[in-house]
């Protein structure tokens, strides 16, 4: 066969062209398939903004929708928790021996914390989705059956009285028959997500139009439906959390619910409290620091240890001050530990005590052994033994605390940027990195200023000359200095440090501290007023009830007025729960 022959070359060219077209079509199909796979995978991991609600038709579809959402939420929760653990471990992994590093990484990835967190979030999401979407269907069925029973009874009474022709139809009968035909039954189909108006075979045209209208304006639930779904799901899911952490989770959810209710009320009435988050944070600081100084058993041991590490003050000095305020004296061995340089956190090479401070503490130690304890306030030499003067020490505290917390706040600012602002990060990475760095430095400085104000209260009470003023003012200051109220007042002033933080983060920090302060205040009230010190055996029921009420409030606000929730809570709920 000669290729140059026109009779043979024409079929060959057609065959070659057909082969080429098939290859192009195959390549296009593969490209479309890959894009669809990537898009589907992305939707499984991350939910885009403005996702339309899924309109469900039957209880079976509700269960399937809830189960799929629960599995998805559990996977995301596991990845987030494990990722945070690994990120925090990387920051300090070099502090541990090499033989323990692999074990620490394995525990961070596959330990109990990520598994428990994933189980709690997954169960909550699944139950919430099932109950929320099933309640409208069950309620509609109940209304239909009630109207039908009422209408049957009506016609039965009419037949018995023999007045069937003279009595008009009741409106309830017309309503029930209309609901049976044209009620907006949610539809679980792909067309509900895409927004198409493809008619459903077993529904009338009017019902199809109403479904389309419901799809266009969004699926709106009644407040009581969201409250019931959130309360039941939250109460069941909290049982999967560790018993030691249930109370903290329940308190946080309850506070978030109160926050949403207050924001919704404030928006509706137009009443706004100026610097409300700063005021709340100041009250929380007053209770938390008062408990730390005088009633440490009302705080969790982990939180008490964290405050002690942030204060960068000798633990023995805090114990001495507590004993001075409560009993008017202290154990001289505590002061001897500071003098010997064995106090925490300056045990070892960091125990550098200045000569003037050592001389002052030795003098105080001699007087204490003789029974003279002077003022009911710890001395400045014992509070900051490595710095002689109070004012320079206060500013040094800002730098020390900021550097101590800079890695932690770097993670807290970087992770939300990676999760919620990826598009902005890719468009302008330099500006995003600078914003993260500035936010981390600002938040770390906020903690430094917090400690600066807190420890300045010790020095003011110890060295203040207001007690020497004549008249009522001097008497008032002398009385305050010897009372517990002084520590509550100076602790509340530490809340002013929140003004250093970004305005958008103030409310989040206040909401974080409010459960801690509330728990401490409740334990103190229970101990002083009710005489109950230990947690009773059935207290887990209170944790379940608190979580249930809190999640009921949160999910009601989320479904009816999501703007009232904080941006962080709203974004997290949207990724886990979605529109419905």
MIGU-482094 format. One record per atom (N, C-alpha, C): residue in one letter; x, y, z. Coordinates in steps of 0.1 Angstrom, whole numbers, plus 5000, padded with zeros to 4 digits. Atoms other than C-alpha are relative to their C-alpha. Last residue first. Layout:
% residues N
AXYZ;...
% end
This chain:
% residues 580
X500950094993;X472352185588;X500649865001;X501349934999;X474252485575;X498949925008;X500549955012;X477552315583;X498750075002;X501450025001;X478152115615;X499450044986;X500550134994;X481852075618;X498649974996;X499250105006;X483152355595;X499649865005;X500350025014;X480352585604;X500849894993;X501350075001;X480752525641;X499649984985;X499850144996;X484352625639;X498849924998;X499350075010;X483652935619;X500249855003;X500850025011;X480953045643;X500749934989;X500950114998;X483052985673;X499149974988;X499350134999;X485953185659;X499049895002;X499650055013;X483753475647;X500749865001;X498649955003;X482053515681;X500449944987;X498950084995;X478353425681;X501350074996;X499949974985;X475653695676;X501149925006;X499249894998;X476153675638;X500350045015;X498650044998;X474753325639;X501050125002;X499349875001;X471253445645;X501549985002;X500949895002;X468753155641;X500750144998;X501050025011;X470752845635;X499250124998;X499350035012;X473952945655;X499049984988;X499449875006;X471953125682;X500649974987;X501149915003;X469952805689;X500450134993;X500550055013;X473152595686;X498750084996;X499149975011;X474852795713;X499449964987;X500049855003;X471852805737;X500950034988;X501349965005;X471252425734;X500050154997;X500050035014;X475052375737;X498650034994;X499149915008;X475152555770;X499949974985;X500649865001;X472052385784;X500850094992;X501350015008;X473352035775;X499450144999;X499750015015;X476852115787;X498850004992;X499449875004;X475552235821;X500450004985;X501149905001;X473251925824;X500550144996;X500950035011;X476051685816;X498950114998;X499249975012;X478451855840;X499249974987;X500049855002;X475751855867;X500850044988;X501349965006;X475251485861;X499950154998;X499950005014;X478951435866;X498750034993;X499849875005;X478551555902;X500150004984;X500949985011;X477051225912;X500250134993;X499850115010;X480051125934;X499150024988;X500750124997;X480351455953;X500049904988;X501050025011;X483051705948;X499349875002;X499750105010;X484651785981;X498949984990;X498749985006;X484452106001;X500349904989;X499750125008;X480752136011;X501450034993;X499250104992;X480152376040;X500349884993;X500750134999;X477252546022;X500849905008;X501449984997;X478252916026;X499349865003;X500349904989;X482052906028;X498650005004;X499250034988;X482852586008;X499650095012;X500450134994;X480052615983;X500749965013;X501349984994;X480752985978;X499549875006;X499849924988;X484452915973;X498650035007;X499450084990;X483652635949;X500250085013;X500950104995;X481252855930;X500649915010;X501049934991;X483653145928;X499049905005;X499349974987;X486452915915;X499050075010;X499850124992;X484152765889;X500650035013;X501350054995;X482953105877;X500149875008;X500549914989;X486453245875;X498749955006;X499150034989;X487652945854;X499650085012;X500350134994;X484552965832;X500949975012;X501250004992;X485053345827;X499649875006;X499849994986;X488653325817;X498849995008;X499250114995;X488153185782;X500250015015;X500950125000;X485153415775;X500949885005;X500949994989;X487353715785;X499149885001;X499350024987;X490053605762;X499150015012;X499650154999;X487653555733;X500749985013;X501250074996;X486053905739;X500449855001;X500349984986;X489454065738;X498849925005;X499750114992;X490553905706;X499650025015;X500850125004;X488854135682;X500349885008;X501449984996;X490254445700;X499149884997;X500849965011;X493854325697;X498550005004;X500350105010;X495554295731;X499150064989;X498850025008;X497154585750;X499649904988;X500049895009;X493754685764;X501249994990;X500750055012;X493554335780;X500050114989;X499050055009;X496254455805;X499349964987;X499749895010;X493454645822;X501049964990;X500850015012;X492354315837;X500250114990;X499250075010;X495354335861;X499249984987;X499349915009;X493354595879;X500849934990;X500949955010;X491054325892;X500650104991;X500150115011;X493854155910;X499150054989;X498749995008;X494654485929;X499949894989;X500049885008;X490954495940;X501350014991;X501150005010;X490754135951;X500150124991;X499550095010;X494054155969;X499049984989;X499049945008;X492954465988;X500549914989;X500549935011;X489754295998;X501050074991;X499950085013;X491654046018;X499450074988;X501250075003;X492254306045;X500249924988;X500050114992;X495454446061;X498749914998;X498850085002;X496154686033;X500049885009;X500050085012;X492554796032;X501249914999;X501050114999;X492554906068;X500049914988;X499550104990;X495755096065;X499149895002;X499050085007;X494455266033;X500649895010;X500650095010;X491255366050;X501049924994;X500750114992;X493055506081;X499449904990;X499050094995;X495355706058;X499449895008;X499350075011;X492455846039;X501049915005;X500750125004;X490455926071;X500649924988;X501450005002;X492956166085;X499449874995;X500949974988;X496656196082;X498649994996;X500749885002;X498656016054;X499150035012;X499449904992;X501155756066;X499250134999;X500450044987;X499155466051;X500550115010;X501349954998;X499455636017;X499549975015;X500049904989;X503155586018;X498650055003;X500849885002;X503055265997;X500050095013;X499249874999;X506055036002;X499150124999;X498850014990;X504454696009;X500650135002;X500550024987;X501054755993;X501149995011;X500849894995;X502554915963;X499549985014;X499049894997;X505254645959;X499250125005;X499250044988;X502654365961;X500950125004;X500849994988;X500354545937;X500749965012;X499949874995;X503154585912;X499150035012;X498949994990;X503154215909;X500350145005;X500350094989;X499754205893;X501150015011;X501049944992;X500354505870;X499749925013;X499549874995;X503554365856;X499050075010;X499250034989;X502054015853;X500650125007;X500950064990;X499254145831;X500849975013;X500649884993;X501754365812;X499049955011;X499049934992;X503754055804;X499450115007;X499750084988;X500653855794;X501050075008;X501249994992;X499654135769;X500249925013;X499849884992;X503254145756;X498850025009;X499150034990;X502753785745;X500350125009;X500750084990;X499553875727;X501049965011;X501049924993;X501254165709;X499349925011;X499349914991;X504253955699;X499150085009;X499450084990;X502053685685;X500850085010;X501150044991;X499853935667;X500649915011;X500449894992;X502954105652;X498949965010;X498949974991;X504353775640;X499650125009;X499950104990;X501053665625;X501150035010;X501249994992;X500553995607;X500049905011;X499849894991;X504153985594;X498850025010;X499050044991;X503553635580;X500350125010;X500650104990;X500353745564;X501049965011;X500849924990;X502054055549;X499349915010;X499249924992;X504753835534;X499250085010;X499350074989;X502453565522;X500850095009;X499049914995;X500153795502;X500749935012;X500049875008;X497853595479;X501150095005;X499450035013;X498653255494;X500150124992;X498650034998;X498053375530;X500749974987;X499349884997;X494753545520;X501549985002;X500049925013;X493553225504;X500750135002;X499050065010;X494653015534;X500050094987;X499649895009;X492753235559;X501049964990;X501149925004;X490652985580;X500450114990;X501350065001;X492952695587;X498950084993;X499950115009;X496452825581;X498649934997;X499749955013;X495653155597;X500149894989;X501249945006;X493952985626;X500250064986;X500950115004;X497152775631;X498750054995;X499750065012;X499553065630;X499049904995;X500349915011;X498153285657;X500249944986;X501449964999;X497853015684;X499650104989;X500950115005;X501152865673;X498650045000;X499750015014;X502953205677;X499249884994;X500949915008;X501153245709;X500350004985;X501450054998;X502752935724;X499150094991;X500350125009;X506253025710;X498649955001;X500049975015;X506053385724;X499849874992;X501250045007;X504953275759;X500050024985;X500450134995;X508353275777;X498749954992;X499150105006;X509653565757;X499649865004;X500250005014;X506653775767;X500949904992;X501350075003;X506853675803;X499749994985;X499850144996;X510553775806;X498749924996;X499150065010;X510154105787;X500149855003;X500750005013;X507154215808;X500849934989;X501050105000;X508854105840;X499249994987;X499350125004;X511754325832;X499149884999;X499850005014;X509454615833;X500749884995;X501450015006;X508254535868;X500150004985;X500450145000;X511854465880;X498649984993;X499450075011;X512954815869;X499649854999;X500549955013;X510254965891;X500749934988;X501350045005;X510854745921;X499650044986;X501049895000;X514554785927;X498749954994;X500149924988;X516854505938;X498950105000;X499949865004;X516354245911;X499750085013;X498949985010;X517153875915;X500050144995;X498650004994;X515253845948;X501150024990;X499149995012;X511853955932;X501550005005;X500850015012;X509153855957;X500950004987;X500450145002;X511453785986;X499249984987;X498750085001;X513254115985;X499649864997;X499649995014;X509854295978;X501349924998;X499049895003;X508654176012;X500449994985;X498750055003;X505453966014;X500950114997;X499750005014;X502454156028;X501449954999;X500550125006;X500854116062;X500150004985;X501349985008;X503154386076;X499549874994;X500249875006;X505854306103;X498650004993;X500250025014;X506453936110;X499650134993;X500449885006;X508053966144;X499949994985;X501449974999;X508153636162;X499550134995;X500349944987;X511853606169;X498550035002;X499750104990;X512353366141;X499750055014;X501050105000;X510553616119;X500249895010;X501249944993;X512853896130;X498949895000;X499749994986;X515953686120;X498850065008;X500050144995;X514453586087;X500350015015;X501450044998;X513553956079;X499949865006;X500649924989;X517154056085;X498649965003;X499450054988;X518353766063;X499550085012;X500750134997;X515853866036;X500649945013;X501349974995;X517254226036;X499249885004;X499949944986;X520854116034;X498650035006;X499650114991;X520053876005;X500150065014;X501250084997;X518054155987;X500449895010;X501049934992;X520954395990;X498849925004;X499649994986;X523454125978;X499050085009;X499249884999;X521454045946;X500450015015;X500649914990;X520153685944;X501050125002;X499049894998;X521053485913;X499350105009;X500249944987;X519153155914;X501050105003;X500849885001;X519153085877;X499850075013;X499249895005;X522052835879;X499250134999;X498850035008;X520152605902;X500750124995;X499250104995;X516552655914;X501249974991;X498649965001;X515252985902;X500949895006;X499450075012;X511652865894;X501550034999;X500450015014;X511452755922;X499450144996;X501449985003;X513352825954;X499749984985;X500650135004;X516652675961;X498650014997;X500050015015;X518752995962;X499449874995;X499050105005;X519652955999;X500049994985;X498749954997;X517853286007;X501149904995;X499849895010;X514653165990;X501550055002;X499850075013;X514752836010;X500350104989;X498650055000;X515353036042;X500249934987;X499149895003;X512153236035;X501549954999;X500349965014;X510152916033;X500950124996;X499350085009;X511852786064;X499750034986;X498749955003;X510653086084;X500849914990;X499050094996;X507052956082;X501450064996;X499650105010;X504653246080;X501149915005;X498650054998;X502753486102;X500349904989;X499149904994;X499553696102;X501449965002;X499650024986;X497253396098;X500850115006;X501050084993;X495353446065;X500349985015;X501449945001;X497253736050;X499049925008;X500149874994;X500653626062;X498650065000;X500050034985;X500153256053;X499950145007;X501250064997;X499253356017;X499849985015;X501049905000;X502153586015;X498749955003;X499849914989;X504553316026;X498950115001;X500550074988;X503053066002;X500250095012;X501450005001;X503553315973;X499449935012;X500449864997;X507153375984;X498450014999;X500049984986;X507753005985;X499650145004;X501250064995;X506652965949;X499950025015;X499750124993;X509353215939;X498749945006;X499849974986;X507953455913;X500349885008;X498650004999;X508053415875;X500450055014;X499649904991;X504353495875;X501550025002;X500149875007;X503753295844;X500450115009;X498949995009;X504952975861;X500150134992;X498749994992;X502753025891;X501250014990;X499949874995;X499753095868;X501350025008;X499849915012;X500352775849;X500250145005;X498550015003;X500752575882;X500350094988;X499249944989;X497352705894;X501549994997;X500149855002;X495752625860;X500850075011;X499349965013;X497052265861;X500050154999;X498550004998;X496052225898;X500850044988;X499550135004;X492452335890;X501550005002;X499650015014;X491452635910;X500549864997;X501249985009;X489352635942;X500450014985;X500750135002;X492252465961;X498750024992;X499650085013;X494352775955;X499349884998;X500850125001;X492352985980;X500449924988;X500550034987;X494553285991;X499249875001;X499249954989;X496853385963;X499549955013;X498650045001;X495553185934;X500850045012;X499950154997;X491953225945;X501449955000;X500450014985;X492353605946;X500149855004;X498849974993;X494153575912;X499750005015;X499050105002;X491153395897;X501350035008;X500350124993;X488453615913;X501149894998;X500249984986;X489953945904;X499849875007;X498649994994;X491153835870;X499950015015;X499550145001;X487553725861;X501450005007;X500750084990;X486254065872;X500549865001;X499549964987;X488854235851;X499449935012;X498750064998;X488054015821;X500650055013;X500250144996;X484354105824;X501449945003;X500650014987;X485254475825;X499849865004;X498949964990;X487654445796;X499449995014;X499050114999;X485054255775;X501150035010;X500650114992;X482454525783;X500949885002;X498950084995;X484654805771;X499449895009;X498749965004;X481555025767;X501149915007;X499249964989;X478354825774;X501450044995;X498650055000;X476154825744;X500750055012;X499249974988;X472354855744;X501349945000;X499149895003;X470854865709;X500850045012;X500449884992;X467854655720;X500950124997;X501449975001;X468054385693;X499650135007;X500349955013;X471754395689;X498650044998;X499449875002;X472354375726;X499750064986;X500849904993;X469954095730;X500550144998;X501349995007;X471653895703;X499150105006;X499849935012;X475053965718;X498750024992;X499849864997;X473853865752;X500250084987;X501349954996;X472353535740;X500250155003;X500949995011;X475553455721;X498750075003;X499549905009;X477753525750;X499150034988;X500349874995;X475553325773;X500550124992;X501449985002;X475853035750;X499550135006;X500149965014;X479653075749;X498550024997;X499649865001;X479653075787;X499850054985;X501049914994;X477652755788;X500350154998;X501249995008;X479952595763;X498950085005;X499749935012;X483052685782;X498850014991;X500049864996;X481552565815;X500350094988;X501349954997;X480652235800;X499950155003;X500749995013;X484052185785;X498650055002;X499549895008;X485752265818;X499350024987;X500549884994;X483452035838;X500550124992;X501449975003;X484051755814;X499550135006;X500249895009;X487751765816;X498650044997;X499349884994;X488551545846;X499850124991;X500849954988;X485851295835;X500750125006;X499450054987;X487551255801;X499350075012;X498949924996;X485151335772;X500549945013;X498850065007;X482851065758;X501350075004;X499650124993;X480151165783;X501249934994;X499149974989;X480251515768;X500449885008;X498649995004;X478751385736;X501050025011;X499550135003;X475451275751;X501550004997;X500050084988;X474651605768;X500549864998;X498949964991;X475851805738;X500049915012;X498750045006;X473651605713;X501250045010;X499950155000;X470551625735;X501449964995;X500050044987;X470952005741;X500249855002;X498749964994;X471952095706;X500149955014;X498950075007;X469051905690;X501350035007;X500150144997;X466552035715;X501149924994;X499750024986;X467752395712;X499949865004;X498549994998;X467952375674;X500349985014;X499450125006;X464352255673;X501550005001;X500150114991;X463152515698;X500649874994;X499049994989;X464552795677;X500049885009;X500649934988;X462552685646;X501150005011;X500650084989;X464652595616;X499450085011;X500149934987;X465252785584;X499349915010;X500850084991;X466452615552;X500050065014;X499350064989;X467752885529;X499149925009;X499949914988;X465953145508;X500749935012;X499549875004;X466552975474;X500250085013;X498650025003;X466052615487;X500750144997;X499350034988;X462852705503;X501549994998;X500049884992;X461652865471;X500749985013;X499049915006;X462652555451;X500150135008;X498650054997;X460852335476;X501050094994;X499749964987;X457752555472;X501449955005;X499749854999;X457852525435;X500450045014;X498749985006;X458152145437;X500450145001;X499050044990;X455152135461;X501450024995;X499949904990;X453152335436;X501049975011;X499249885004;X454152105408;X500050115010;X500749925009;X452951795427;X500950124995;X500549874994;X455351555443;X499350084989;X501150034992;X455951185433;X499450125007;X501250075006;X458051255403;X498849995009;X499950134994;X460451525418;X498749924996;X501250044993;X460751825395;X500249855005;X500550125006;X464251945387;X498849945007;X501450024996;X464552295401;X499549884992;X500850035011;X468352315402;X498649985004;X501049895002;X470052475432;X499149984988;X499749925012;X473052255431;X499150114997;X498749934998;X472652135466;X500450084988;X500249904989;X468952055464;X501350075002;X500549885005;X469551885430;X499850115010;X498949925005;X471851635446;X499550134994;X499650045013;X468951495466;X501150104995;X498650044999;X467651485501;X500449954986;X499650115010;X464351675498;X501549985001;X498649995004;X462851875527;X500349884991;X499350114994;X458951865526;X501550014995;X498650005005;X457552205519;X500849895006;X499149964989;X453852125524;X501549994995;X499149905004;X451852115492;X500950055011;X499650005014;X449851795492;X501150104998;X499750135005;X449351685528;X500550004986;X498750044995;X449552035540;X500449864995;X498949925007;X446752145518;X501449955004;X499950065013;X444551855531;X501050084992;X499350134999;X445351955567;X500149944986;X498549994997;X444652315561;X500749874999;X499349955012;X441352255543;X501550015002;X500050115010;X440252035572;X500750044987;X499050094997;X441352295597;X500149884990;X498749965005;X439352555580;X501149905002;X499149924990;X436152365588;X501350044993;X498850074997;X433852265559;X500850095010;X498849995010;X430452425559;X501249935006;X498949954993;X427452285579;X501250014991;X500149864996;X424152255562;X501250065006;X500249915012;X424651935542;X500050155004;X498950015008;X426051725571;X500050104988;X499949865005;X423451825596;X501250014990;X500849995012;X422251475605;X500050144994;X501149904998;X423451505641;X499150024988;X500950044989;X425351175639;X498950105002;X500950115004;X426751255605;X499049965011;X501049945009;X428051595617;X499049894995;X501049934993;X429751435647;X498950064991;X500750104993;X431551185625;X498850075009;X501050065009;X432451465601;X499249895007;X501049905004;X434151655630;X498949944991;X500949994989;X435851345644;X498950104997;X500850124999;X437351275611;X499050015011;X501049995011;X438451635608;X499149885000;X501049904997;X440151625642;X498950014989;X500950054989;X441851305635;X498950095003;X500850115006;X443151435601;X499149945011;X501149945008;X444351755618;X499149904994;X500949934990;X446251565645;X498950064992;X500950104993;X447751325619;X499050065010;X500950065009;X448951615598;X499149905006;X501149905003;X450351805627;X499049944990;X500949994989;X452251495639;X498950104998;X500950124999;X453651435605;X499150005011;X501049995011;X454851795602;X499149885000;X501049914996;X456551765637;X498950024989;X500950064989;X458251445628;X498950105004;X500750115007;X459651595595;X499049945010;X501049955009;X460651915612;X499149904994;X501149934992;X462351725641;X498950064991;X501150094998;X464351485618;X498850075007;X500750025012;X466651755605;X498849915001;X500449875005;X467751885639;X499249984987;X501149954992;X467851535655;X499450134993;X501150095001;X470051375628;X498750065007;X500550005014;X472351665624;X498849924999;X500749875002;X472751715662;X499450004986;X501349994993;X473351345668;X499350134997;X500950105005;X476051315641;X498650015006;X500549965014;X477751635650;X499049914995;X500949884999;X477851555688;X499550044986;X501350044995;X479051205681;X499150125001;X500850085009;X481851325659;X498749965005;X500549915011;X482951605682;X499249924990;X500949904995;X483251375712;X499450094989;X501350084996;X484851085694;X499050105005;X500750035012;X487451325678;X498749925002;X500549885006;X488351475711;X499249974987;X501149964992;X488751135728;X499350134994;X501150095001;X490951015700;X498750045007;X500749995013;X493051325698;X498849914998;X500649865002;X493651325736;X499350014987;X501450004996;X494150945740;X499450134997;X500450014986;X497350935720;X498650015003;X501050114998;X497850865683;X499649985015;X500850035011;X499651175670;X498949905003;X500749885006;X500951335701;X499149974989;X501149974991;X501650995717;X499250124995;X501050115001;X503650885687;X498850035009;X500749985013;X505551215687;X498949904998;X500849884999;X506351175724;X499250034987;X501250034991;X507450815720;X499150125001;X500950085008;X509750915691;X498749975007;X500749915010;X511251195712;X499049924991;X501449974997;X511950985743;X499350074988;X500750134998;X515250825733;X498550015002;X500350065013;X516551155719;X499249875002;X499050095006;X516351315753;X499549944987;X500150134995;X513851605758;X501149914994;X499850004985;X514451975755;X500049865006;X498650014997;X514851945717;X500350005015;X499650145001;X511151865714;X501549995003;X499250044988;X510152205727;X500649864999;X499449894994;X508752375696;X500949975011;X498849965008;X508152055678;X500750115006;X498950094997;X505851935706;X501350044992;X499549964986;X503552235703;X501249915004;X499549875002;X503152165665;X500650055014;X498750015007;X502651795671;X500750144999;X499150074991;X499951855697;X501449994993;X499649904989;X498252115675;X501049935009;X499249905006;X498251875645;X500550105011;X498750065002;X496851585666;X501050104994;X499550024987;X493951805677;X501449944999;X499749884994;X493251935642;X500749985014;X498949945007;X493551595625;X500450135007;X498850084997;X491351425651;X501250074994;X499649974986;X488751705648;X501349925004;X499449865000;X488751685610;X500450035014;X498750005007;X488251305611;X500750135001;X499050074992;X485551325637;X501350004994;X499749914989;X483651595618;X501149935009;X499249905005;X483651375586;X500550105011;X498750065004;X482451075605;X500950114995;X499250044988;X479751275622;X501349954997;X499449884994;X478651445589;X500849975013;X499049955008;X478251105572;X500750125006;X498950104999;X476250965601;X501250054992;X499349984987;X474051275602;X501249915002;X499349875000;X473251265565;X500750035013;X498850015009;X472550895566;X500850135000;X499050084993;X470250935596;X501349994992;X499449934988;X468451225581;X501149925007;X499049915005;X468051035548;X500650095011;X498850075004;X466450755567;X501050094994;X499250034989;X464150995584;X501249924997;X500450114991;X462851105551;X500949995012;X501450045003;X462951415528;X499549905010;X500250154998;X466151605536;X498549974999;X501450024997;X466951955522;X499749855000;X500550135006;X470751995524;X498649985004;X500550104991;X471552365532;X499549874992;X501550014998;X473552555506;X499649895009;X500550135005;X477252615511;X498549995003;X501349995008;X477952985514;X499549874995;X500949904996;X481652955524;X498750004992;X499949875006;X483452635515;X498950095006;X501249955005;X483652335538;X500150144995;X500349864996;X486952165543;X498750054993;X499249964989;X487951795544;X499650145005;X500050094988;X485251625525;X500850055011;X501249984993;X484751935503;X499949905012;X499949874993;X488451925493;X498750025009;X499150024988;X488251555484;X500150135009;X500750094990;X485251625462;X500849985012;X501049924994;X487051915445;X499249925010;X499449914991;X490151705440;X499050095007;X499550084988;X488151415426;X500650105010;X501150044992;X486151645403;X500449935012;X500549884994;X489351805390;X498849975009;X499049964990;X490851465384;X499550135007;X500150104989;X487751345366;X500950045011;X501249974993;X487651665344;X499849915012;X499849874993;X491251615335;X498850045008;X499150024989;X490751245327;X500250135008;X500850074990;X487751335305;X500849975013;X501049914994;X489751595287;X499249935011;X499249914992;X492651355281;X499150105007;X499650084989;X490251085268;X500750095010;X501250024991;X488551335245;X500449935013;X500349874994;X492051445232;X498749995009;X499049974989;X493051085227;X499750135007;X500350094988;X489751005209;X501050035011;X501249954993;X490251305186;X499749925012;X499649884993;X493751195177;X498950065008;X499250044988;X492550845169;X500550125008;X500950064990;X489850985147;X500749965013;X500749894994;X492351205129;X499049955011;X499149934992;X494650915123;X499350115007;X499750084988;X491850705110;X500950075010;X501250004992;X490650985087;X500249925013;X500149874993;X494251035075;X498750015009;X498950004989;X494650665068;X499950135007;X500550084989;X491250655049;X501150015012;X501249944994;X492550945027;X499449925012;X499649904990;X496050805021;X498850065007;X499750064987;X494850485004;X500350105011;X501150094996;X492950634974;X500349935014;X501249934994;X495250934972;X498949915005;X501250025008;X498350704967;X498850075007;X500249885008;X501250864985;X498849994991;X500649894993;X501050615013;X499750124992;X499249885001;X501550324989;X499350125007;X500949885000;X500050005000;X500950125000;
% end
